[in-house]
Amino acid sequence: MSLGKTSLAAVLIGLCVSATADDSAVTVGSTSYSTSIAVRSGDKPMRLKLTGAVMRTKWTFNVYSIASYVQEGTAVPTPESLARAAVPKKLCLTFERAVASADLAKSFRESVAMNHPAPAFAAELDALADYFDAHPVSKGSSIWLSSEPKGGFQCQLHGAPAVTIPNDAFARAVWEVYLGPKNLGSAIKTGLTSRL
């Protein structure tokens, strides 16, 4: 990873986990998410706007908060159009508890399979499982999921190198987990698009 990408990752992680008390942040669980973040897409600086943030629960337990960002000025009037949008966008997952790497990988496999049954994206999901195995999450950990047009999908745990999966269709499939026709639930879909 280049120094520029490392610096960008550090800035993004800081935005994901730092708390602020003004109108420029939305708090979900123990995390405050900035309503706008500065990023680079290739050599081009740009801003991404927060489209919404929500808590992911399982069996009444808070698992992680998640925030969705998309390039400012992008017309995405519906959750489905946000999932399909071929523009820079990010999801930030901040964990409220430790999650075993095998459980996280299994959850991603099952979630992607809601819209794309196995064996779709088997190699990509294997790469993601390997990444989670090498970089376990604990309470307070943040993971950035990124989609760049013609750049595929990237996953980066705070303090760790990123893994890039050069498949735009896989990136879209990950966004569909939260915003697609079959998703993790209407509360998540609505929460992640509450600021559109």
BELVEN-V592787 format. One record per residue. N is the residue number from 1. RES is the residue in one letter. PHI is phi in whole degrees, -180 to 180 (999 if undefined). Layout:
# BELVEN-V592787
N&RES&PHI, N&RES&PHI
This chain:
# BELVEN-V592787
1&M&999, 2&S&-76, 3&L&-60, 4&G&-61, 5&K&-67, 6&T&-64, 7&S&-63, 8&L&-61, 9&A&-61, 10&A&-63, 11&V&-64, 12&L&-63, 13&I&-63, 14&G&-59, 15&L&-65, 16&C&-71, 17&V&-105, 18&S&-82, 19&A&-101, 20&T&-131, 21&A&-115, 22&D&-111, 23&D&-72, 24&S&-90, 25&A&-142, 26&V&-123, 27&T&-101, 28&V&-133, 29&G&61, 30&S&-99, 31&T&-122, 32&S&-106, 33&Y&-110, 34&S&-64, 35&T&-79, 36&S&-153, 37&I&-129, 38&A&-93, 39&V&-139, 40&R&-123, 41&S&-115, 42&G&66, 43&D&-98, 44&K&-98, 45&P&-74, 46&M&-158, 47&R&-117, 48&L&-112, 49&K&-103, 50&L&-71, 51&T&-95, 52&G&159, 53&A&-148, 54&V&-159, 55&M&-98, 56&R&-92, 57&T&-117, 58&K&-145, 59&W&53, 60&T&71, 61&F&-95, 62&N&-72, 63&V&-100, 64&Y&-155, 65&S&-90, 66&I&-139, 67&A&-122, 68&S&-117, 69&Y&-127, 70&V&-141, 71&Q&-53, 72&E&-57, 73&G&88, 74&T&-80, 75&A&-84, 76&V&-133, 77&P&-76, 78&T&-131, 79&P&-57, 80&E&-64, 81&S&-69, 82&L&-66, 83&A&-61, 84&R&-85, 85&A&-57, 86&A&-92, 87&V&-138, 88&P&-60, 89&K&-154, 90&K&-144, 91&L&-123, 92&C&-117, 93&L&-106, 94&T&-118, 95&F&-82, 96&E&-87, 97&R&-157, 98&A&-70, 99&V&-131, 100&A&-61, 101&S&-56, 102&A&-64, 103&D&-68, 104&L&-65, 105&A&-63, 106&K&-63, 107&S&-62, 108&F&-63, 109&R&-59, 110&E&-65, 111&S&-69, 112&V&-63, 113&A&-66, 114&M&-59, 115&N&-107, 116&H&-138, 117&P&-58, 118&A&-57, 119&P&-93, 120&A&-55, 121&F&60, 122&A&-59, 123&A&-65, 124&E&-66, 125&L&-69, 126&D&-63, 127&A&-63, 128&L&-67, 129&A&-62, 130&D&-62, 131&Y&-64, 132&F&-63, 133&D&-64, 134&A&-78, 135&H&-136, 136&P&-66, 137&V&-101, 138&S&-130, 139&K&-57, 140&G&92, 141&S&-66, 142&S&-122, 143&I&-121, 144&W&-100, 145&L&-108, 146&S&-127, 147&S&-129, 148&E&-122, 149&P&-56, 150&K&61, 151&G&-117, 152&G&79, 153&F&-121, 154&Q&-134, 155&C&-126, 156&Q&-143, 157&L&-84, 158&H&-50, 159&G&83, 160&A&-125, 161&P&-68, 162&A&-87, 163&V&-113, 164&T&-110, 165&I&-116, 166&P&-77, 167&N&-146, 168&D&-62, 169&A&-66, 170&F&-68, 171&A&-57, 172&R&-61, 173&A&-63, 174&V&-66, 175&W&-64, 176&E&-66, 177&V&-55, 178&Y&-99, 179&L&-126, 180&G&-83, 181&P&-62, 182&K&-114, 183&N&-138, 184&L&-78, 185&G&134, 186&S&-65, 187&A&-64, 188&I&-69, 189&K&-59, 190&T&-68, 191&G&-62, 192&L&-74, 193&T&-122, 194&S&-68, 195&R&-110, 196&L&-70
